[in-house]
Amino acid sequence: MSPSKRIIWIDDNPGRAQTAEDFGATFVGVWSADFADKVEALLKGQQPRMVILDHILDKTPTTNPFFKRGSTIAEAIKGQWPACPVIGVTNIDNIEDIDRRTKLTYDALFRYYNFGEYLGRIESIADGFALIAKRNPSNAVELIELLKRPSQESERLVAALPDALKGPSLDASVASSLYRWVDHLFSRPGFLYDPLWAATFFRNKRTRTYEGPEAF
């Protein structure tokens, strides 16, 4: 069964329903007693395009700790649909206070109070996961071809891939693994530039003797 185009937003704060609607998501309020039934119904249905989860679900009536954290719901969703992007939202001021294992249950975790700043990035994540599902790359080379990269950088990118993405076959979790790797690259600007070439380029530009191709 192919994924639907629906985005599901699961939250125990009714005040976020309008934000979800504005984003084009179906809001699933879980402050009522039938929370478990709603989660079960979701997992039995068609895979959505994306799931957005409130990280702390402390307004739910259940005493079951499974339903008190979005991260445990995220694990269940990933167990059912490994290729579905799962985004967490939280009011916690410092996301770094959340332990790494918990954060890794989400594909990304954003602060809710400035959610609007992340809309483009969230749409990009959904589009990227959908592209990988459509192309279904079977190896590292095919995976790298999905990135808009200079052809001369292909071998270096393949070599730089984490081991989980270099195997002879790729499983359904490949989109999550690739996103984390690309997100890591964005936090390390300059990765694709050879250090010696870049240093020579800028030195020669300053002395006006550079004769190679313009980079900018």
C-alpha positions as CSV (number, residue, x, y, z in Angstrom):
1,M,0.0,0.0,0.0
2,S,1.5,3.3,-1.0
3,P,1.6,6.2,1.5
4,S,-1.3,8.7,1.6
5,K,-0.8,12.4,1.2
6,R,-2.1,13.1,4.7
7,I,0.1,14.7,7.4
8,I,-1.0,13.6,10.9
9,W,-0.4,15.8,13.9
10,I,-0.8,14.1,17.3
11,D,-1.0,16.5,20.3
12,D,-2.6,16.8,23.7
13,N,-2.9,20.6,23.4
14,P,-6.1,21.7,21.7
15,G,-4.5,25.2,21.2
16,R,-2.3,23.8,18.5
17,A,-5.1,22.5,16.3
18,Q,-5.2,25.8,14.3
19,T,-1.4,25.6,13.6
20,A,-1.9,22.0,12.4
21,E,-4.8,23.1,10.2
22,D,-2.8,26.0,8.7
23,F,0.0,23.5,8.0
24,G,-2.4,21.2,6.2
25,A,-2.2,18.5,8.8
26,T,-5.0,16.4,10.2
27,F,-5.1,17.1,14.0
28,V,-5.5,14.2,16.3
29,G,-6.3,15.4,19.8
30,V,-5.3,12.9,22.4
31,W,-6.5,14.5,25.7
32,S,-9.5,12.2,25.8
33,A,-9.8,8.7,27.2
34,D,-9.7,7.0,23.8
35,F,-6.0,8.0,23.1
36,A,-4.9,4.4,22.8
37,D,-7.7,3.6,20.3
38,K,-6.7,6.6,18.2
39,V,-3.1,5.5,18.0
40,E,-4.1,1.9,17.2
41,A,-6.4,3.1,14.5
42,L,-3.6,5.2,13.0
43,L,-1.2,2.3,12.9
44,K,-3.8,0.1,11.3
45,G,-4.5,2.6,8.5
46,Q,-2.6,3.8,5.5
47,Q,0.9,5.2,6.0
48,P,0.7,9.0,6.1
49,R,3.0,11.4,4.3
50,M,4.4,12.5,7.7
51,V,3.6,12.3,11.4
52,I,4.1,15.3,13.7
53,L,4.2,14.5,17.4
54,D,4.1,16.5,20.6
55,H,7.1,15.3,22.6
56,I,5.5,15.6,26.0
57,L,1.9,14.3,26.3
58,D,1.3,15.1,29.9
59,K,-2.4,16.1,29.4
60,T,-3.5,12.6,28.4
61,P,-5.8,10.9,30.9
62,T,-4.0,7.6,30.7
63,T,-1.5,6.4,33.4
64,N,0.3,4.2,30.8
65,P,3.8,5.7,30.5
66,F,3.8,4.5,26.8
67,F,1.4,7.3,26.0
68,K,3.1,10.0,28.0
69,R,5.9,10.7,25.6
70,G,5.8,11.3,21.9
71,S,9.1,9.5,21.5
72,T,7.5,6.1,22.4
73,I,4.7,6.8,19.9
74,A,7.4,7.6,17.4
75,E,9.1,4.3,18.0
76,A,5.8,2.5,17.3
77,I,5.3,4.5,14.1
78,K,8.8,3.7,12.9
79,G,8.2,0.1,13.7
80,Q,5.1,0.1,11.5
81,W,6.3,2.4,8.8
82,P,10.2,2.8,8.8
83,A,10.0,5.1,5.7
84,C,7.5,7.5,7.3
85,P,9.1,10.8,8.5
86,V,8.3,11.6,12.1
87,I,8.8,15.1,13.5
88,G,8.7,16.0,17.2
89,V,7.6,19.4,18.5
90,T,8.3,20.6,22.1
91,N,8.0,23.6,24.4
92,I,11.3,22.6,26.1
93,D,13.6,25.7,25.9
94,N,16.8,23.7,25.4
95,I,16.4,20.6,23.2
96,E,19.9,19.6,24.1
97,D,18.6,18.7,27.5
98,I,16.8,15.8,25.9
99,D,18.9,12.7,25.8
100,R,20.3,11.6,22.4
101,R,18.6,8.3,22.3
102,T,15.2,9.9,22.8
103,K,15.9,12.6,20.2
104,L,16.9,9.9,17.6
105,T,13.4,8.4,17.8
106,Y,12.4,11.4,15.7
107,D,13.8,12.3,12.3
108,A,13.8,15.9,13.6
109,L,12.8,17.7,16.8
110,F,11.8,21.4,16.7
111,R,10.6,24.0,19.3
112,Y,6.9,24.7,18.9
113,Y,7.1,28.4,19.8
114,N,8.9,29.2,16.6
115,F,7.4,26.4,14.5
116,G,6.8,28.7,11.6
117,E,10.6,29.1,11.1
118,Y,10.8,25.4,10.3
119,L,8.0,25.0,7.8
120,G,10.3,25.0,4.7
121,R,12.6,22.5,6.3
122,I,9.7,20.2,7.4
123,E,8.3,20.3,3.8
124,S,11.7,19.4,2.5
125,I,12.0,16.4,4.8
126,A,8.6,15.2,3.6
127,D,9.5,15.7,0.0
128,G,12.9,13.9,0.5
129,F,11.4,10.9,2.2
130,A,8.7,10.7,-0.6
131,L,11.5,10.9,-3.3
132,I,13.4,8.1,-1.7
133,A,10.3,5.9,-1.4
134,K,9.5,6.6,-5.1
135,R,13.0,5.9,-6.5
136,N,13.7,3.1,-4.0
137,P,17.6,3.2,-4.3
138,S,19.2,-0.2,-3.9
139,N,22.8,0.8,-3.2
140,A,25.0,3.7,-2.2
141,V,25.6,5.0,-5.7
142,E,21.9,5.2,-6.5
143,L,21.4,6.9,-3.2
144,I,24.0,9.6,-3.9
145,E,22.4,10.2,-7.3
146,L,19.3,11.5,-5.5
147,L,21.4,14.4,-4.2
148,K,22.0,17.4,-6.4
149,R,25.7,17.2,-6.2
150,P,28.6,18.0,-8.6
151,S,29.4,14.9,-10.6
152,Q,33.0,15.1,-9.6
153,E,32.1,14.8,-6.0
154,S,30.1,11.5,-6.3
155,E,33.0,9.2,-5.4
156,R,33.9,11.3,-2.4
157,L,30.3,11.4,-1.2
158,V,29.9,7.6,-1.5
159,A,33.2,7.2,0.5
160,A,31.9,9.6,3.2
161,L,28.6,7.8,3.7
162,P,28.2,6.1,7.0
163,D,28.5,2.3,7.0
164,A,24.7,1.9,7.4
165,L,24.3,3.4,3.9
166,K,27.1,1.5,2.2
167,G,25.8,-2.0,2.3
168,P,24.9,-4.1,-0.7
169,S,21.2,-3.5,0.0
170,L,19.3,-0.7,1.7
171,D,16.3,-1.3,4.0
172,A,13.2,0.9,4.5
173,S,15.0,3.0,7.1
174,V,17.4,4.4,4.5
175,A,15.5,7.8,4.3
176,S,16.0,8.5,8.0
177,S,19.6,7.5,7.9
178,L,20.3,9.7,4.8
179,Y,18.5,12.6,6.4
180,R,20.6,12.5,9.5
181,W,23.8,12.3,7.5
182,V,22.8,15.2,5.2
183,D,21.7,17.2,8.3
184,H,25.1,16.6,9.8
185,L,26.8,17.8,6.6
186,F,24.9,21.1,6.8
187,S,26.2,21.6,10.3
188,R,29.8,21.3,8.9
189,P,30.1,23.9,6.1
190,G,32.9,23.4,3.6
191,F,32.8,19.6,3.7
192,L,32.6,19.3,-0.1
193,Y,35.6,21.6,-0.7
194,D,39.1,20.3,-0.8
195,P,41.0,22.2,2.0
196,L,44.2,22.8,0.0
197,W,42.2,23.9,-3.1
198,A,40.1,26.3,-1.0
199,A,43.1,27.8,0.8
200,T,44.9,28.3,-2.5
201,F,41.9,29.8,-4.1
202,F,41.3,32.4,-1.5
203,R,45.0,33.3,-1.2
204,N,45.3,33.8,-5.0
205,K,42.0,35.8,-5.1
206,R,43.5,38.2,-2.5
207,T,46.7,38.6,-4.6
208,R,44.7,38.8,-7.9
209,T,46.8,36.0,-9.5
210,Y,44.2,33.2,-9.5
211,E,43.6,31.8,-13.0
212,G,41.3,28.9,-12.3
213,P,37.5,28.7,-12.7
214,E,35.5,31.1,-10.6
215,A,33.7,29.4,-7.8
216,F,31.3,32.2,-6.9
